[in-house]
Amino acid sequence: MNRITIYVLALGVFLTATSELVVSGILNYIAEDLHISLALAGQLITAYSLAFAVATPIIVSLTSRMGRRKLLIGSLIFFLLGSLISFMSTNIYTLLLSRVILGVSSGVYLVTAFGAAAKLVPAEKLGSAIATIVLGFSSAMILGVPFGIAVTNWLHWQAIFVLLGLFGLLVLFALFRLLPEIAGDQPVSFRQQWKVLGSIAITSGLFLTFFRESGNSVLFTFLTPFMQDVLHINASKISLIMLVFGIFGAIGSRLGGYGVDRWGAARIITVSLFVHTAALALLPLFSNTAFIGFIAIAFIVLSMFAAGPAIQSYFIQQAPQSSNLVLSLNTSIIHLGLAAGAGAGGFMVNTASTLRYHPWLAAAILLFGIAAGMISFRQEKSAAAGLPSRRYENSA
């Protein structure tokens, strides 16, 4: 039953993540329908990301003692409200309001789903449970934009949010029936929760996330033009190739979860980062060979998604009393990293007038992530040797 519940949680993550990703593919439709500029329509993405990054850790911290069932159901109710406002929006202002509501509710749901999944399984199955939740997000990355474009062409962009709301209702009903009462974090004061940032292992781990996501964003923000202009891949093949990359991502997520359970989170993070960096470094050398370039990007995607559940599991293990706060901070750092990487990539393309060397910039940034990870893992080993009680214990 717990396994089914975790899949339902992952379906909720798929819906909330789709609400984030879908807009990027239909910005031109929204701009035309609301009679606004494309630049102003782009602020819908900014509003969502800022709401997600800023509000999530604050709300998660304030609700840390609340039962996970109540918090998940509550966040889904606000997600339904945001979807309804999106559907009814006839101007940019109400649509911006809906993006803020969706950003906050999606952030709280994602973090709480990670924490709930961790408490529904024994410690030795932590990696697999987290990987299932990550799979919900990666599936949204594969299907979100194509889904939005298809529904917009078939019906209207507002119909997307009707469908998200209807499926959200089903998830809400399923969680109401299946999800048991799950205790929140242990009674720790607001100030004590935030003291977790004094841990070198946690702080270095957050820097690892920042540099990793920044490096990813440098390339993936411009991946489609990179494949067209540098690898000379025909535009008609891009959709199919992105689908294949999505499959590699799903496989990587599963492998990462299995690896965490078998070999530990730190080892999986380390191996995946080195594979990721090596593939990025090699990619520009094969710009004249599309097939080898495709294989290199496939390894990048595979290693990137393998590290996802490992990083989430690592934070849960390092801060069991404040895991929800740390996970929420990590998701905020992810959004900041994505923004920083996109900015760095944009500056580089304006300066160099080519995308060929973006993978090298990404690899250089990832080296900083590897260094931060080594510091975190070394500190974690020292703390474990002196403080065995810090090891993860299942609290289900």
QUISULVEN-V303978 format. One record per residue. N is the residue number from 1. RES is the residue in one letter. SS is DSSP state (a for helix, b for strand, c for the rest). PHI is phi as a letter, one per 30 degrees, with the letter a starting at -180 (* if undefined). PSI is psi in radians with two decimals (NA if undefined). Layout:
n->N res->RES ss->SS phi->PHI psi->PSI
n->N res->RES ss->SS phi->PHI psi->PSI
This chain:
n->1 res->M ss->c phi->* psi->-0.69
n->2 res->N ss->a phi->d psi->-0.64
n->3 res->R ss->a phi->d psi->-0.73
n->4 res->I ss->a phi->d psi->-0.73
n->5 res->T ss->a phi->d psi->-0.71
n->6 res->I ss->a phi->d psi->-0.67
n->7 res->Y ss->a phi->d psi->-0.64
n->8 res->V ss->a phi->d psi->-0.73
n->9 res->L ss->a phi->e psi->-0.74
n->10 res->A ss->a phi->d psi->-0.62
n->11 res->L ss->a phi->d psi->-0.69
n->12 res->G ss->a phi->d psi->-0.71
n->13 res->V ss->a phi->d psi->-0.71
n->14 res->F ss->a phi->e psi->-0.78
n->15 res->L ss->a phi->d psi->-0.81
n->16 res->T ss->a phi->d psi->-0.69
n->17 res->A ss->a phi->d psi->-0.63
n->18 res->T ss->a phi->d psi->-0.64
n->19 res->S ss->a phi->d psi->-0.48
n->20 res->E ss->a phi->d psi->-0.86
n->21 res->L ss->a phi->d psi->-0.46
n->22 res->V ss->a phi->d psi->-0.55
n->23 res->V ss->a phi->d psi->-0.59
n->24 res->S ss->a phi->d psi->-0.51
n->25 res->G ss->a phi->d psi->-0.20
n->26 res->I ss->c phi->b psi->0.34
n->27 res->L ss->a phi->e psi->-0.71
n->28 res->N ss->a phi->d psi->-0.63
n->29 res->Y ss->a phi->d psi->-0.76
n->30 res->I ss->a phi->d psi->-0.78
n->31 res->A ss->a phi->d psi->-0.75
n->32 res->E ss->a phi->d psi->-0.72
n->33 res->D ss->a phi->d psi->-0.65
n->34 res->L ss->a phi->c psi->-0.01
n->35 res->H ss->c phi->h psi->0.86
n->36 res->I ss->c phi->b psi->2.92
n->37 res->S ss->c phi->d psi->2.76
n->38 res->L ss->a phi->d psi->-0.60
n->39 res->A ss->a phi->d psi->-0.73
n->40 res->L ss->a phi->d psi->-0.68
n->41 res->A ss->a phi->d psi->-0.59
n->42 res->G ss->a phi->d psi->-0.38
n->43 res->Q ss->a phi->d psi->-0.25
n->44 res->L ss->a phi->d psi->-0.64
n->45 res->I ss->a phi->d psi->-0.72
n->46 res->T ss->a phi->d psi->-0.77
n->47 res->A ss->a phi->d psi->-0.76
n->48 res->Y ss->a phi->d psi->-0.87
n->49 res->S ss->a phi->d psi->-0.73
n->50 res->L ss->a phi->d psi->-0.75
n->51 res->A ss->a phi->d psi->-0.76
n->52 res->F ss->a phi->d psi->-0.87
n->53 res->A ss->a phi->d psi->-0.68
n->54 res->V ss->a phi->d psi->-0.81
n->55 res->A ss->a phi->d psi->-0.56
n->56 res->T ss->a phi->e psi->-0.93
n->57 res->P ss->a phi->d psi->-0.55
n->58 res->I ss->a phi->d psi->-0.85
n->59 res->I ss->a phi->d psi->-0.75
n->60 res->V ss->a phi->d psi->-0.69
n->61 res->S ss->a phi->d psi->-0.76
n->62 res->L ss->a phi->d psi->-0.44
n->63 res->T ss->c phi->c psi->0.35
n->64 res->S ss->c phi->d psi->-0.52
n->65 res->R ss->c phi->d psi->-0.17
n->66 res->M ss->c phi->d psi->2.55
n->67 res->G ss->c phi->e psi->2.45
n->68 res->R ss->a phi->d psi->-0.59
n->69 res->R ss->a phi->d psi->-0.82
n->70 res->K ss->a phi->d psi->-0.72
n->71 res->L ss->a phi->d psi->-0.70
n->72 res->L ss->a phi->d psi->-0.81
n->73 res->I ss->a phi->d psi->-0.72
n->74 res->G ss->a phi->d psi->-0.76
n->75 res->S ss->a phi->d psi->-0.62
n->76 res->L ss->a phi->d psi->-0.61
n->77 res->I ss->a phi->d psi->-0.74
n->78 res->F ss->a phi->d psi->-0.57
n->79 res->F ss->a phi->d psi->-0.72
n->80 res->L ss->a phi->d psi->-0.69
n->81 res->L ss->a phi->d psi->-0.79
n->82 res->G ss->a phi->d psi->-0.69
n->83 res->S ss->a phi->d psi->-0.70
n->84 res->L ss->a phi->d psi->-0.76
n->85 res->I ss->a phi->d psi->-0.67
n->86 res->S ss->a phi->d psi->-0.76
n->87 res->F ss->a phi->d psi->-0.67
n->88 res->M ss->a phi->d psi->-0.10
n->89 res->S ss->c phi->d psi->2.29
n->90 res->T ss->c phi->b psi->0.06
n->91 res->N ss->c phi->b psi->2.92
n->92 res->I ss->a phi->d psi->-0.49
n->93 res->Y ss->a phi->d psi->-0.80
n->94 res->T ss->a phi->d psi->-0.56
n->95 res->L ss->a phi->d psi->-0.66
n->96 res->L ss->a phi->d psi->-0.72
n->97 res->L ss->a phi->d psi->-0.75
n->98 res->S ss->a phi->d psi->-0.61
n->99 res->R ss->a phi->d psi->-0.64
n->100 res->V ss->a phi->d psi->-0.81
n->101 res->I ss->a phi->d psi->-0.75
n->102 res->L ss->a phi->d psi->-0.68
n->103 res->G ss->a phi->d psi->-0.81
n->104 res->V ss->a phi->d psi->-0.85
n->105 res->S ss->a phi->d psi->-0.68
n->106 res->S ss->a phi->d psi->-0.71
n->107 res->G ss->a phi->d psi->-0.80
n->108 res->V ss->a phi->d psi->-0.72
n->109 res->Y ss->a phi->d psi->-0.80
n->110 res->L ss->a phi->e psi->-0.87
n->111 res->V ss->a phi->d psi->-0.77
n->112 res->T ss->a phi->d psi->-0.61
n->113 res->A ss->a phi->d psi->-0.71
n->114 res->F ss->a phi->e psi->-0.86
n->115 res->G ss->a phi->d psi->-0.70
n->116 res->A ss->a phi->d psi->-0.76
n->117 res->A ss->a phi->d psi->-0.68
n->118 res->A ss->a phi->d psi->-0.55
n->119 res->K ss->a phi->c psi->-0.13
n->120 res->L ss->a phi->d psi->-0.18
n->121 res->V ss->c phi->b psi->2.76
n->122 res->P ss->c phi->d psi->2.80
n->123 res->A ss->a phi->e psi->-0.63
n->124 res->E ss->a phi->d psi->-0.15
n->125 res->K ss->a phi->c psi->0.21
n->126 res->L ss->a phi->e psi->-0.83
n->127 res->G ss->a phi->e psi->-0.75
n->128 res->S ss->a phi->d psi->-0.68
n->129 res->A ss->a phi->d psi->-0.78
n->130 res->I ss->a phi->d psi->-0.66
n->131 res->A ss->a phi->d psi->-0.62
n->132 res->T ss->a phi->d psi->-0.72
n->133 res->I ss->a phi->d psi->-0.76
n->134 res->V ss->a phi->d psi->-0.62
n->135 res->L ss->a phi->d psi->-0.62
n->136 res->G ss->a phi->d psi->-0.70
n->137 res->F ss->a phi->d psi->-0.77
n->138 res->S ss->a phi->d psi->-0.58
n->139 res->S ss->a phi->d psi->-0.63
n->140 res->A ss->a phi->d psi->-0.61
n->141 res->M ss->a phi->d psi->-0.60
n->142 res->I ss->a phi->d psi->-0.77
n->143 res->L ss->a phi->c psi->-0.31
n->144 res->G ss->a phi->e psi->-0.98
n->145 res->V ss->a phi->d psi->-0.83
n->146 res->P ss->a phi->e psi->-0.66
n->147 res->F ss->a phi->d psi->-0.80
n->148 res->G ss->a phi->d psi->-0.75
n->149 res->I ss->a phi->d psi->-0.75
n->150 res->A ss->a phi->d psi->-0.80
n->151 res->V ss->a phi->d psi->-0.68
n->152 res->T ss->a phi->d psi->-0.75
n->153 res->N ss->a phi->d psi->-0.58
n->154 res->W ss->a phi->d psi->-0.81
n->155 res->L ss->c phi->b psi->-1.55
n->156 res->H ss->c phi->a psi->2.71
n->157 res->W ss->a phi->d psi->-0.54
n->158 res->Q ss->a phi->d psi->-0.43
n->159 res->A ss->a phi->d psi->-0.43
n->160 res->I ss->a phi->e psi->-0.77
n->161 res->F ss->a phi->d psi->-0.41
n->162 res->V ss->a phi->d psi->-0.81
n->163 res->L ss->a phi->d psi->-0.74
n->164 res->L ss->a phi->d psi->-0.70
n->165 res->G ss->a phi->d psi->-0.73
n->166 res->L ss->a phi->d psi->-0.81
n->167 res->F ss->a phi->d psi->-0.58
n->168 res->G ss->a phi->d psi->-0.66
n->169 res->L ss->a phi->d psi->-0.72
n->170 res->L ss->a phi->d psi->-0.75
n->171 res->V ss->a phi->d psi->-0.72
n->172 res->L ss->a phi->e psi->-0.79
n->173 res->F ss->a phi->d psi->-0.74
n->174 res->A ss->a phi->d psi->-0.73
n->175 res->L ss->a phi->d psi->-0.64
n->176 res->F ss->a phi->d psi->-0.63
n->177 res->R ss->a phi->d psi->-0.64
n->178 res->L ss->a phi->c psi->-0.59
n->179 res->L ss->c phi->d psi->2.14
n->180 res->P ss->c phi->d psi->2.95
n->181 res->E ss->c phi->d psi->2.20
n->182 res->I ss->c phi->b psi->2.18
n->183 res->A ss->c phi->d psi->2.60
n->184 res->G ss->c phi->d psi->-2.89
n->185 res->D ss->c phi->d psi->2.82
n->186 res->Q ss->c phi->d psi->2.66
n->187 res->P ss->c phi->d psi->1.75
n->188 res->V ss->c phi->b psi->2.34
n->189 res->S ss->c phi->d psi->2.76
n->190 res->F ss->a phi->e psi->-0.75
n->191 res->R ss->a phi->d psi->-0.72
n->192 res->Q ss->a phi->d psi->-0.64
n->193 res->Q ss->a phi->e psi->-0.77
n->194 res->W ss->a phi->d psi->-0.24
n->195 res->K ss->a phi->d psi->-0.24
n->196 res->V ss->a phi->e psi->-0.42
n->197 res->L ss->a phi->d psi->-0.21
n->198 res->G ss->a phi->d psi->-0.19
n->199 res->S ss->c phi->d psi->2.18
n->200 res->I ss->a phi->d psi->-0.66
n->201 res->A ss->a phi->d psi->-0.76
n->202 res->I ss->a phi->d psi->-0.84
n->203 res->T ss->a phi->d psi->-0.78
n->204 res->S ss->a phi->d psi->-0.64
n->205 res->G ss->a phi->d psi->-0.65
n->206 res->L ss->a phi->d psi->-0.64
n->207 res->F ss->a phi->d psi->-0.64
n->208 res->L ss->a phi->e psi->-0.83
n->209 res->T ss->a phi->d psi->-0.78
n->210 res->F ss->a phi->d psi->-0.87
n->211 res->F ss->a phi->d psi->-0.64
n->212 res->R ss->a phi->d psi->-0.83
n->213 res->E ss->a phi->d psi->-0.60
n->214 res->S ss->a phi->d psi->-0.82
n->215 res->G ss->a phi->d psi->-0.75
n->216 res->N ss->a phi->e psi->-0.77
n->217 res->S ss->a phi->d psi->-0.55
n->218 res->V ss->a phi->e psi->-0.77
n->219 res->L ss->a phi->d psi->-0.83
n->220 res->F ss->a phi->d psi->-0.39
n->221 res->T ss->c phi->d psi->-0.55
n->222 res->F ss->c phi->c psi->0.45
n->223 res->L ss->a phi->d psi->-0.76
n->224 res->T ss->a phi->d psi->-0.89
n->225 res->P ss->a phi->d psi->-0.53
n->226 res->F ss->a phi->d psi->-0.81
n->227 res->M ss->a phi->d psi->-0.60
n->228 res->Q ss->a phi->d psi->-0.84
n->229 res->D ss->a phi->d psi->-0.59
n->230 res->V ss->c phi->c psi->-0.83
n->231 res->L ss->c phi->d psi->-0.15
n->232 res->H ss->c phi->h psi->0.76
n->233 res->I ss->c phi->c psi->2.34
n->234 res->N ss->c phi->d psi->2.42
n->235 res->A ss->a phi->d psi->-0.55
n->236 res->S ss->a phi->d psi->-0.32
n->237 res->K ss->a phi->c psi->-0.13
n->238 res->I ss->a phi->d psi->-0.76
n->239 res->S ss->a phi->d psi->-0.78
n->240 res->L ss->a phi->d psi->-0.71
n->241 res->I ss->a phi->d psi->-0.71
n->242 res->M ss->a phi->d psi->-0.62
n->243 res->L ss->a phi->d psi->-0.74
n->244 res->V ss->a phi->d psi->-0.74
n->245 res->F ss->a phi->d psi->-0.67
n->246 res->G ss->a phi->d psi->-0.67
n->247 res->I ss->a phi->d psi->-0.73
n->248 res->F ss->a phi->d psi->-0.67
n->249 res->G ss->a phi->d psi->-0.75
n->250 res->A ss->a phi->d psi->-0.72
n->251 res->I ss->a phi->d psi->-0.75
n->252 res->G ss->a phi->d psi->-0.70
n->253 res->S ss->a phi->d psi->-0.77
n->254 res->R ss->a phi->d psi->-0.77
n->255 res->L ss->a phi->d psi->-0.70
n->256 res->G ss->a phi->d psi->-0.76
n->257 res->G ss->a phi->d psi->-0.74
n->258 res->Y ss->a phi->d psi->-0.74
n->259 res->G ss->a phi->d psi->-0.65
n->260 res->V ss->a phi->d psi->-0.79
n->261 res->D ss->a phi->d psi->-0.54
n->262 res->R ss->a phi->c psi->-0.76
n->263 res->W ss->a phi->c psi->-0.14
n->264 res->G ss->c phi->j psi->2.64
n->265 res->A ss->a phi->d psi->-0.76
n->266 res->A ss->a phi->d psi->-0.72
n->267 res->R ss->a phi->d psi->-0.73
n->268 res->I ss->a phi->d psi->-0.74
n->269 res->I ss->a phi->d psi->-0.80
n->270 res->T ss->a phi->d psi->-0.87
n->271 res->V ss->a phi->d psi->-0.79
n->272 res->S ss->a phi->d psi->-0.68
n->273 res->L ss->a phi->d psi->-0.70
n->274 res->F ss->a phi->d psi->-0.72
n->275 res->V ss->a phi->d psi->-0.76
n->276 res->H ss->a phi->e psi->-0.87
n->277 res->T ss->a phi->d psi->-0.74
n->278 res->A ss->a phi->d psi->-0.75
n->279 res->A ss->a phi->d psi->-0.69
n->280 res->L ss->a phi->d psi->-0.75
n->281 res->A ss->a phi->d psi->-0.58
n->282 res->L ss->a phi->d psi->-0.42
n->283 res->L ss->a phi->e psi->-0.83
n->284 res->P ss->a phi->d psi->-0.35
n->285 res->L ss->a phi->d psi->-0.24
n->286 res->F ss->a phi->c psi->0.62
n->287 res->S ss->c phi->d psi->-0.34
n->288 res->N ss->c phi->c psi->0.00
n->289 res->T ss->c phi->b psi->1.70
n->290 res->A ss->a phi->d psi->-0.68
n->291 res->F ss->a phi->d psi->-0.79
n->292 res->I ss->a phi->d psi->-0.66
n->293 res->G ss->a phi->d psi->-0.71
n->294 res->F ss->a phi->d psi->-0.78
n->295 res->I ss->a phi->d psi->-0.73
n->296 res->A ss->a phi->d psi->-0.76
n->297 res->I ss->a phi->d psi->-0.63
n->298 res->A ss->a phi->d psi->-0.73
n->299 res->F ss->a phi->d psi->-0.62
n->300 res->I ss->a phi->d psi->-0.82
n->301 res->V ss->a phi->d psi->-0.78
n->302 res->L ss->a phi->e psi->-0.86
n->303 res->S ss->a phi->d psi->-0.60
n->304 res->M ss->a phi->d psi->-0.79
n->305 res->F ss->a phi->d psi->-0.45
n->306 res->A ss->a phi->d psi->-0.60
n->307 res->A ss->a phi->d psi->-0.41
n->308 res->G ss->a phi->e psi->-1.05
n->309 res->P ss->a phi->d psi->-0.49
n->310 res->A ss->a phi->d psi->-0.73
n->311 res->I ss->a phi->d psi->-0.76
n->312 res->Q ss->a phi->d psi->-0.75
n->313 res->S ss->a phi->d psi->-0.68
n->314 res->Y ss->a phi->d psi->-0.76
n->315 res->F ss->a phi->d psi->-0.68
n->316 res->I ss->a phi->d psi->-0.70
n->317 res->Q ss->a phi->d psi->-0.60
n->318 res->Q ss->a phi->d psi->-0.49
n->319 res->A ss->c phi->b psi->1.16
n->320 res->P ss->a phi->d psi->-0.52
n->321 res->Q ss->a phi->d psi->-0.34
n->322 res->S ss->a phi->b psi->0.61
n->323 res->S ss->a phi->d psi->-0.68
n->324 res->N ss->a phi->d psi->-0.67
n->325 res->L ss->a phi->d psi->-0.81
n->326 res->V ss->a phi->d psi->-0.72
n->327 res->L ss->a phi->d psi->-0.65
n->328 res->S ss->a phi->d psi->-0.69
n->329 res->L ss->a phi->d psi->-0.67
n->330 res->N ss->a phi->d psi->-0.71
n->331 res->T ss->a phi->d psi->-0.59
n->332 res->S ss->a phi->d psi->-0.76
n->333 res->I ss->a phi->d psi->-0.63
n->334 res->I ss->a phi->e psi->-0.83
n->335 res->H ss->a phi->d psi->-0.66
n->336 res->L ss->a phi->d psi->-0.71
n->337 res->G ss->a phi->d psi->-0.75
n->338 res->L ss->a phi->d psi->-0.73
n->339 res->A ss->a phi->d psi->-0.75
n->340 res->A ss->a phi->d psi->-0.75
n->341 res->G ss->a phi->d psi->-0.73
n->342 res->A ss->a phi->d psi->-0.70
n->343 res->G ss->a phi->d psi->-0.76
n->344 res->A ss->a phi->d psi->-0.72
n->345 res->G ss->a phi->d psi->-0.71
n->346 res->G ss->a phi->d psi->-0.72
n->347 res->F ss->a phi->d psi->-0.71
n->348 res->M ss->a phi->d psi->-0.72
n->349 res->V ss->a phi->d psi->-0.57
n->350 res->N ss->a phi->d psi->-0.56
n->351 res->T ss->a phi->d psi->-0.80
n->352 res->A ss->a phi->c psi->-0.27
n->353 res->S ss->c phi->h psi->0.46
n->354 res->T ss->c phi->a psi->2.67
n->355 res->L ss->c phi->c psi->-0.01
n->356 res->R ss->c phi->e psi->-0.63
n->357 res->Y ss->c phi->c psi->0.11
n->358 res->H ss->a phi->e psi->-0.70
n->359 res->P ss->a phi->d psi->-0.56
n->360 res->W ss->a phi->d psi->-0.70
n->361 res->L ss->a phi->d psi->-0.76
n->362 res->A ss->a phi->d psi->-0.75
n->363 res->A ss->a phi->d psi->-0.69
n->364 res->A ss->a phi->d psi->-0.72
n->365 res->I ss->a phi->d psi->-0.71
n->366 res->L ss->a phi->d psi->-0.49
n->367 res->L ss->a phi->d psi->-0.65
n->368 res->F ss->a phi->d psi->-0.65
n->369 res->G ss->a phi->d psi->-0.72
n->370 res->I ss->a phi->d psi->-0.75
n->371 res->A ss->a phi->d psi->-0.76
n->372 res->A ss->a phi->d psi->-0.69
n->373 res->G ss->a phi->d psi->-0.72
n->374 res->M ss->a phi->d psi->-0.69
n->375 res->I ss->a phi->d psi->-0.77
n->376 res->S ss->a phi->d psi->-0.78
n->377 res->F ss->a phi->d psi->-0.64
n->378 res->R ss->a phi->d psi->-0.73
n->379 res->Q ss->a phi->d psi->-0.66
n->380 res->E ss->a phi->d psi->-0.70
n->381 res->K ss->a phi->d psi->-0.71
n->382 res->S ss->a phi->d psi->-0.73
n->383 res->A ss->a phi->d psi->-0.67
n->384 res->A ss->a phi->d psi->-0.61
n->385 res->A ss->a phi->d psi->-0.62
n->386 res->G ss->a phi->c psi->-0.43
n->387 res->L ss->c phi->b psi->1.34
n->388 res->P ss->a phi->d psi->-0.35
n->389 res->S ss->a phi->d psi->-0.19
n->390 res->R ss->a phi->d psi->-0.11
n->391 res->R ss->c phi->d psi->2.66
n->392 res->Y ss->c phi->d psi->2.36
n->393 res->E ss->c phi->b psi->2.35
n->394 res->N ss->c phi->d psi->2.25
n->395 res->S ss->c phi->c psi->0.24
n->396 res->A ss->c phi->d psi->NA
